[in-house]
Amino acid sequence: MRHAQFIARTVFVHNNNVEEACRLLNRILGKEEIFDQFRRTRFYEKPYQVRRRVNFEKCKAIYNEDMNRKIQFVLRKNRVDPFPGCN
């Protein structure tokens, strides 16, 4: 197949259903954070605002990683019963 590198961002319109294709394209662009990048670069962002945003994004990523780790720990199936004999 030729141009295989573009297959992930190619949206085909089936049965003249343009609205469904637009929804799919918006979902793809949203997951790749292209809309966020567009909104950020539409206006000038002062350097102190850039620093605040970047620091907030770093803190948010650390928090989300920690919470995901805790959730995965709680959702484990093979945990040892912490209170044996209390059933």
C-alpha positions in Angstrom: 0.0 0.0 0.0 1.4 3.4 -0.9 1.5 6.3 1.6 1.0 4.0 4.6 2.3 6.6 7.0 -0.9 8.7 6.5 -3.3 5.9 7.1 -3.8 6.8 10.8 -4.9 10.4 10.0 -7.0 9.5 6.9 -10.7 9.8 7.4 -12.9 8.1 4.8 -16.5 9.2 4.1 -18.8 6.2 3.8 -22.3 6.5 2.2 -22.0 10.3 2.1 -22.1 10.5 5.9 -20.0 13.7 6.3 -21.1 14.4 9.9 -19.8 11.0 11.1 -16.5 11.6 9.3 -16.2 15.1 10.9 -16.9 13.6 14.4 -14.2 11.0 13.8 -11.7 13.6 12.6 -12.5 15.8 15.6 -11.9 12.8 17.9 -8.5 12.1 16.2 -7.4 15.7 16.4 -8.5 15.9 20.1 -6.6 12.8 21.1 -3.4 14.0 19.4 -3.9 17.4 21.2 -3.8 19.4 17.9 -6.8 21.5 19.0 -5.0 22.4 22.3 -1.9 23.4 20.4 -3.9 25.5 18.0 -5.7 27.3 20.9 -2.4 27.9 22.6 -0.6 29.4 19.5 -3.6 31.5 18.4 -2.6 34.4 20.7 0.8 35.4 22.1 1.5 33.8 25.5 3.7 35.8 27.8 6.8 34.0 29.1 5.6 33.9 32.7 2.3 32.3 31.4 4.3 29.7 29.5 6.3 28.9 32.6 3.1 28.6 34.7 1.4 26.4 32.1 4.4 24.1 31.7 4.9 23.8 35.5 1.1 23.0 35.9 1.3 20.4 33.1 4.3 18.7 34.8 2.6 18.7 38.2 -0.6 17.3 36.6 1.3 14.6 34.8 3.0 13.5 38.0 -0.3 13.6 39.9 -2.1 11.6 37.2 0.7 9.0 37.1 0.7 8.6 40.9 -3.1 8.3 41.0 -3.1 5.7 38.1 -0.5 3.7 40.0 -2.6 3.8 43.2 -5.8 2.8 41.3 -4.0 -0.1 39.6 -2.7 -1.2 43.0 -6.2 -1.2 44.5 -7.8 -3.0 41.5 -5.3 -5.9 41.7 -7.1 -9.3 41.9 -4.3 -11.3 43.6 -3.9 -9.2 46.8 -3.3 -10.9 50.1 -6.3 -10.5 52.4 -5.2 -7.8 54.9 -7.6 -8.9 57.6 -7.7 -12.7 57.6 -10.5 -14.4 59.5 -12.7 -11.2 59.6 -15.3 -12.4 57.1 
